[in-house]
């Protein structure tokens, strides 16, 4: 049983390492706060926490973000392209 506890801790450590590499400090702190709340029983309004609905929503969000990046990788420049007279 001890290995299962260590596996879970390793998974969380791996997640935190990935988040630390990709997020700003403020974003990382927010993610850690959410994880901490979840570890302590917060449900964030999700009634059936064992439902796969959250996983499906998370996957949809990931694909939506990837589609936006892949369809228009220069989207950030749309704001900059016009002149003050446009």
C-alpha positions as CSV (number, residue, x, y, z in Angstrom):
1,X,0.0,0.0,0.0
2,X,2.9,2.3,0.6
3,X,3.8,2.3,-3.1
4,X,0.4,3.7,-4.0
5,X,0.9,6.6,-1.7
6,X,4.3,7.3,-3.2
7,X,3.0,7.0,-6.7
8,X,0.3,9.6,-6.0
9,X,2.9,11.9,-4.5
10,X,5.1,11.4,-7.5
11,X,2.3,12.2,-9.9
12,X,1.6,15.4,-8.0
13,X,5.3,16.3,-8.0
14,X,5.4,15.6,-11.8
15,X,2.4,17.8,-12.3
16,X,3.8,20.6,-10.2
17,X,7.1,20.4,-12.1
18,X,5.3,20.7,-15.4
19,X,3.2,23.6,-14.2
20,X,6.3,25.4,-12.8
21,X,8.0,25.1,-16.2
22,X,5.0,26.5,-18.1
23,X,3.3,29.0,-15.9
24,X,4.1,32.4,-14.5
25,X,4.6,32.5,-10.7
26,X,1.1,33.9,-10.2
27,X,-0.5,31.3,-12.4
28,X,1.5,28.6,-10.6
29,X,0.5,29.8,-7.2
30,X,-3.2,29.8,-8.3
31,X,-2.9,26.3,-9.6
32,X,-1.3,25.2,-6.3
33,X,-4.1,26.8,-4.4
34,X,-6.7,25.0,-6.5
35,X,-4.9,21.6,-6.0
36,X,-4.5,22.2,-2.3
37,X,-8.2,23.0,-2.0
38,X,-9.1,19.8,-4.0
39,X,-6.8,17.7,-1.8
40,X,-8.7,19.0,1.2
41,X,-12.1,18.2,-0.2
42,X,-13.3,21.2,-2.1
43,X,-15.6,20.2,-4.9
44,X,-16.0,23.6,-6.7
45,X,-19.7,23.0,-7.3
46,X,-19.2,19.6,-9.0
47,X,-22.0,17.4,-7.6
48,X,-20.8,14.0,-8.8
49,X,-17.0,14.2,-8.4
50,X,-16.5,10.6,-9.7
51,X,-18.3,11.5,-13.0
52,X,-16.1,11.6,-16.1
53,X,-17.8,14.9,-17.1
54,X,-14.9,16.9,-15.6
55,X,-12.4,14.9,-17.7
56,X,-14.4,15.4,-20.9
57,X,-14.6,19.2,-20.2
58,X,-10.9,19.4,-19.5
59,X,-10.2,17.6,-22.8
60,X,-12.5,19.9,-24.7
61,X,-10.7,22.9,-23.2
62,X,-7.3,21.5,-24.2
63,X,-8.4,20.9,-27.8
64,X,-10.1,24.3,-28.0
65,X,-6.8,25.9,-26.9
66,X,-4.7,23.9,-29.3
67,X,-7.1,24.6,-32.2
68,X,-6.8,28.3,-31.6
69,X,-3.0,28.1,-31.6
70,X,-2.8,25.9,-34.6
71,X,-5.4,27.8,-36.7
72,X,-3.8,31.2,-36.1
73,X,-0.4,31.0,-34.4
74,X,0.0,34.8,-34.9
75,X,-3.3,35.7,-33.3
76,X,-1.4,37.9,-30.7
77,X,-0.4,40.2,-33.5
78,X,-4.0,41.0,-34.6
79,X,-4.2,43.8,-32.0
80,X,-0.9,45.3,-33.1
81,X,-1.4,45.2,-36.9
82,X,-3.7,48.2,-37.4
83,X,-2.7,51.8,-37.2
84,X,-4.1,54.4,-34.9
85,X,-6.3,55.7,-37.8
86,X,-7.9,52.3,-38.4
